[in-house]
Amino acid sequence: DPKEKKRSSIAQAISKYVQVAPPSRLLSLVGQAMKWQQHAGILPPNTRIDVFRGVAADAIEESEQCPTQIAKTVKFGTKSHPECATFSPDGQYCVSGSVDGFVEVWDYQTAMLRKDLSYQEEGAFMMHEKAVIGIAFSKDSELLATGAQDGQLKIWRVATGQCVRRYEKAHNEGITFISWSKDSSQILTASFDYTARAHGLKSGKTLKEYRGHTSYVNTAVYSRDGGRVITASSDGHVIIWDSRTTEQMHTIVPPPPPHMPSTIHYAVNAAFMAPAAPGQSGNEDEGLIYVCSRTNTVQLMNMQGQVIKSFTSGKRDKGDFVAMTPSPKGDWLYAAAEDNKLYCFSTQSGALEQTLQVAEKEVIGLVHHPSRNVLAAYSSDGTMAFLKP
């Protein structure tokens, strides 16, 4: 058959330029990669790995326990401190943004810089001209949004350290907080300019503005279905917005604790969605929110502003909360107070179960690992402490 002859002569002619790997090569490559990941501390030792999804098969299930100790600490330079930090949703990275403009990716198990990211190894860090004060990962952990003191917003590809989008004036003043929409198509930002704004990832443009607060907006998040935006402000209000029309649906003034005058509005540091209890997916009114005001009480509320539960430090002096985060499954509520202590509350009973000194100077923020019992507390004393049970 002349066709076959021609084929085999062509095959022979090019064979000397072609290298062949044995069919088992891919498996041994995957094996080597996993050994390296284990060595680098990315994969927990002795766990079964789901190679297809790239996760440890049993790393996901840890029952939630509150921290009792500082396991590791990152110490920033004398003139620097972290202003914001976050974990990636896949649990691989902990990233901080600092007052000197650097964005750094850490290994939370060792508190060392991640050197498996070649750009960090080479000293080519992700950065801004001004202090980085807001930070958040896209839901697939591939993109990182960072916001600076001058209102600039940048989107980075974490694997390569490349800046893939920049919004020079996402706000007229500093960006205090960032979160992503459920499908990661929009980035929601809060700012010192009294507004929250939504920006399109594809278009690179600012799409929506939520205007109505009379002071700094400190946090802005989407409700679980994305239909609402929830903002917390130093004006003492939490506003629930229609995310599409930007119309204000509800304004909530968290009631102060009994020992504080009710005529004064207390700055709201944060309002976050409470994790859904198992089997509580279609919650009758889009879920509950944790509201942390500059008082000694964090409140669990519904979207109409009714208080469901209160969590108090019980201290009138230096007992006011400055930062707060729920645990991922919602068993615990963590709040840091002016006394630089972490207060750990059981959400079931509302009881204060544990306190822990986490810094020398004021705590700036708290952030929880998505699936492990690791909590990061970062502070103006230039440290980021990783807390463990």
C-alpha positions in Angstrom: 0.0 0.0 0.0 1.7 3.2 -1.2 0.0 5.3 1.5 1.4 3.1 4.2 4.9 3.2 2.6 4.8 7.0 2.4 3.7 7.2 6.0 6.5 4.9 7.3 9.1 6.8 5.3 8.0 10.1 6.7 7.8 8.6 10.2 11.4 7.3 9.9 12.6 10.7 8.6 11.2 12.6 11.5 11.8 10.0 14.2 15.3 11.2 14.9 13.9 14.6 15.8 11.3 13.3 18.2 11.8 12.3 21.8 9.6 9.7 23.3 8.7 9.5 27.0 7.5 6.2 28.6 3.8 6.2 29.3 4.4 6.1 33.0 6.2 9.5 32.8 3.1 11.5 33.8 2.5 9.5 36.9 6.1 9.8 38.1 5.9 13.6 37.4 2.8 13.9 39.5 4.5 11.8 42.2 7.5 14.1 42.2 5.4 17.2 42.3 3.5 15.9 45.3 6.7 15.0 47.1 7.9 18.5 46.5 4.6 20.0 47.7 4.8 17.8 50.8 8.4 19.0 51.3 7.4 22.6 50.9 4.6 22.1 53.5 1.8 22.8 51.0 0.4 19.3 51.4 -0.1 18.0 54.9 2.1 14.9 55.5 0.4 11.4 55.5 -2.8 12.6 53.8 -4.6 10.9 50.9 -4.5 13.2 47.9 -7.3 13.6 45.4 -5.0 14.0 42.4 -7.8 15.0 40.1 -8.9 17.9 42.2 -5.5 18.6 43.6 -6.6 18.6 47.3 -5.9 16.4 50.2 -8.9 14.0 50.4 -9.2 14.4 54.2 -7.7 17.8 54.8 -11.1 19.3 54.4 -12.8 17.9 57.5 -11.5 19.4 60.8 -13.9 20.0 63.6 -13.8 23.6 64.6 -11.8 24.4 67.7 -10.9 27.7 69.2 -7.2 28.7 69.3 -5.3 28.5 72.6 -1.8 29.5 71.4 0.3 31.5 69.0 1.9 28.8 66.8 4.0 31.1 64.6 4.6 34.8 64.1 5.6 36.8 61.1 7.6 39.9 62.1 7.6 42.8 59.7 10.4 45.4 59.5 10.7 48.1 62.2 9.0 50.7 60.0 6.4 48.4 58.6 3.2 46.6 59.7 0.4 44.6 58.0 -2.7 46.6 57.3 -4.8 43.8 55.8 -4.5 40.0 55.3 -6.5 37.1 53.8 -6.3 33.4 53.2 -7.0 32.0 49.7 -10.3 30.0 49.5 -8.3 26.9 48.6 -6.3 27.2 51.8 -2.9 27.4 50.1 -1.9 31.0 50.7 -2.0 33.6 53.4 -1.3 37.0 51.9 -0.7 40.3 53.7 -0.7 43.9 52.5 1.5 46.3 54.4 1.9 49.9 55.2 5.0 50.2 52.9 3.0 49.0 49.8 4.2 45.4 49.7 1.9 42.4 49.1 3.5 39.3 50.5 2.5 35.6 50.3 3.2 33.6 53.4 3.3 29.9 54.4 1.1 29.9 57.4 2.7 26.7 58.8 6.2 28.2 59.0 5.4 31.9 58.9 8.0 32.2 56.1 7.6 33.8 52.7 6.5 31.4 50.0 9.6 30.8 48.0 7.9 28.3 45.6 6.5 31.5 43.9 9.5 32.4 41.7 8.6 36.1 41.6 8.9 36.3 45.4 12.1 34.3 45.4 13.5 36.9 42.9 12.3 39.8 45.1 9.8 41.0 42.5 6.9 41.4 44.9 3.3 42.4 44.1 3.1 46.0 45.3 1.5 49.5 45.3 3.0 53.0 45.6 1.0 53.6 48.8 0.0 51.5 51.8 -2.1 48.4 50.9 -5.2 48.5 53.2 -7.7 46.1 51.5 -7.2 42.6 50.1 -9.3 39.7 48.8 -9.1 36.5 46.7 -11.4 35.5 43.8 -13.5 32.4 44.6 -11.2 30.1 42.6 -8.1 31.5 44.5 -6.4 32.5 41.2 -6.8 36.2 41.3 -6.0 38.6 44.2 -7.5 42.1 44.5 -5.5 44.7 46.5 -6.5 48.2 47.3 -4.3 51.1 48.4 -4.5 54.3 50.5 -4.7 56.4 47.3 -7.8 54.7 45.9 -5.9 52.5 43.4 -7.2 48.9 42.9 -5.0 46.2 41.3 -5.9 42.6 40.3 -3.0 40.1 40.4 -2.5 36.5 39.2 -1.1 35.0 42.3 0.7 32.1 40.6 2.9 34.5 38.5 2.7 37.8 40.4 1.5 39.6 37.3 -0.9 42.6 37.5 -3.8 41.7 35.2 -6.0 44.7 35.8 -5.6 48.1 37.4 -8.2 50.8 38.3 -6.2 54.0 38.9 -9.1 55.7 40.7 -11.4 53.0 41.9 -12.1 55.5 44.8 -11.2 59.1 45.6 -9.7 57.9 48.8 -8.2 54.8 50.4 -9.9 51.4 49.8 -10.7 50.0 53.2 -12.1 46.6 52.3 -12.6 44.3 49.2 -14.8 41.3 48.5 -15.7 39.5 45.3 -19.1 38.5 43.8 -20.0 34.9 43.9 -19.1 34.3 40.2 -15.9 36.5 40.6 -17.0 38.8 37.8 -17.2 41.8 40.1 -15.0 43.3 42.8 -16.8 45.2 45.6 -14.8 47.9 47.4 -15.4 50.0 50.5 -13.6 53.3 51.0 -12.8 56.3 53.2 -14.7 58.4 50.5 -18.0 57.3 52.2 -19.0 55.0 49.3 -18.9 51.4 48.2 -18.4 50.5 44.6 -18.6 47.5 42.3 -16.1 47.1 39.5 -16.2 44.8 36.5 -13.3 42.4 36.1 -13.7 42.0 32.3 -14.5 45.7 31.5 -12.0 47.1 33.9 -14.6 49.8 34.7 -16.5 50.9 37.8 -20.1 49.7 37.4 -22.0 50.7 40.5 -21.8 53.1 43.4 -23.5 52.6 46.7 -23.8 56.2 48.2 -25.5 57.1 51.4 -23.1 56.7 54.3 -21.9 59.9 56.0 -18.5 58.6 57.1 -15.9 56.0 56.2 -17.3 52.7 54.9 -15.3 49.9 56.7 -16.7 46.7 55.1 -18.8 45.8 52.1 -19.9 42.3 51.3 -22.5 40.6 49.1 -25.3 38.5 50.6 -25.1 34.8 49.8 -27.3 35.0 46.7 -25.6 38.2 45.5 -28.9 40.2 45.5 -27.8 42.5 48.4 -24.8 44.5 49.4 -24.2 45.0 53.1 -22.0 47.9 54.2 -20.8 49.0 57.7 -19.7 52.5 58.4 -18.1 54.7 61.0 -21.3 56.8 60.8 -22.8 54.1 63.1 -25.0 52.5 60.4 -25.2 49.2 58.5 -27.0 49.7 55.2 -28.5 46.8 53.1 -28.6 47.8 49.4 -30.2 46.2 46.4 -27.0 45.2 44.6 -28.4 45.7 41.1 -30.3 49.0 41.5 -28.0 50.4 44.3 -31.2 51.4 46.2 -31.1 51.4 50.0 -33.4 48.6 51.3 -32.8 48.9 55.1 -30.7 51.0 57.4 -29.7 49.4 60.7 -28.4 51.2 63.8 -27.0 48.5 66.1 -28.3 49.2 69.6 -25.4 50.0 72.0 -25.0 47.9 75.2 -27.0 49.1 78.3 -24.1 50.9 80.0 -23.4 53.2 77.0 -25.5 56.2 76.0 -28.0 55.4 73.2 -28.0 58.9 71.8 -24.5 58.4 70.3 -23.8 56.4 67.2 -20.9 54.0 67.6 -18.7 53.3 64.5 -19.4 50.0 62.9 -16.1 48.2 62.3 -17.5 45.3 60.3 -20.7 43.6 59.1 -20.2 40.1 57.7 -22.6 37.3 56.6 -23.0 34.6 59.2 -22.0 31.2 57.8 -25.2 29.2 57.0 -26.0 26.5 59.5 -26.1 23.1 57.8 -29.4 22.5 56.0 -30.2 26.3 56.3 -29.6 27.1 52.7 -32.9 28.8 51.7 -33.0 30.9 54.9 -36.2 32.9 55.1 -34.5 36.3 54.7 -31.1 35.8 53.0 -29.4 34.9 56.2 -28.0 36.7 59.2 -25.2 39.2 59.7 -22.6 39.6 62.5 -22.2 43.3 63.3 -19.2 44.6 65.2 -19.4 48.1 66.6 -16.9 50.1 68.6 -18.6 48.8 71.8 -18.0 45.7 73.9 -20.7 43.7 72.1 -20.9 42.0 68.7 -24.5 41.3 67.5 -26.0 38.7 65.4 -28.8 40.3 63.5 -31.2 39.6 60.7 -31.4 41.9 57.6 -34.2 43.9 59.2 -32.0 44.8 62.1 -33.5 42.6 64.8 -30.9 41.3 67.3 -30.9 37.5 67.5 -27.9 37.1 69.8 -25.3 39.3 71.6 -21.7 38.5 72.4 -20.0 40.7 74.9 -16.4 41.0 76.3 -18.0 41.9 79.6 -15.3 44.7 80.0 -16.2 48.4 80.3 -12.6 49.5 80.2 -10.6 48.6 77.0 -13.2 46.0 76.3 -14.5 47.6 73.0 -14.1 45.4 69.9 -11.9 46.5 67.0 -12.1 43.5 64.7 -14.2 40.4 64.3 -14.5 37.2 62.2 -16.8 34.2 62.4 -15.2 30.7 61.9 -15.8 29.2 58.5 -18.5 26.8 59.6 -19.9 29.3 62.1 -19.3 27.4 65.4 -17.1 30.2 66.8 -17.1 34.0 66.7 -13.7 35.7 67.2 -13.3 39.3 68.2 -10.3 41.4 69.1 -10.7 44.2 71.7 -8.8 47.3 72.6 -6.9 45.3 75.3 -5.1 43.4 72.4 -6.8 40.2 73.4 -8.8 37.7 71.3 -12.2 36.8 72.6 -13.5 33.4 71.5 -17.3 32.9 71.7 -19.3 29.8 71.1 -22.1 30.8 68.7 -24.3 28.0 70.0 -24.4 29.2 73.6 -23.2 32.8 73.2 -20.7 32.1 76.0 -17.1 33.5 76.1 -15.1 30.3 76.1 -11.5 31.6 75.9 -9.4 34.8 75.7 -5.8 35.0 74.4 -3.3 37.9 74.3 -2.4 38.2 70.6 -0.4 41.4 70.2 1.5 44.1 72.1 -0.2 47.0 70.3 -3.6 47.4 68.8 -5.0 44.5 66.7 -5.8 45.7 63.2 -7.6 42.7 61.9 -8.4 38.9 62.1 -8.8 36.4 59.3 -9.6 32.7 59.4 -8.2 29.8 57.3 -11.1 28.4 55.1 -10.8 24.8 56.3 -8.2 24.5 59.1 -8.2 25.7 62.7 -5.8 28.6 62.0 -6.6 32.2 62.7 -4.3 35.1 61.7 -4.2 38.2 63.9 -2.3 41.2 62.5 -1.3 44.2 64.5 0.2 47.7 64.5 3.1 46.2 66.5 4.4 44.8 63.2 3.4 41.2 63.7 1.0 38.7 62.1 0.4 35.9 64.6 -0.9 32.5 63.4 -3.1 31.1 66.2 -3.9 27.4 66.7 -5.8 25.2 69.1 
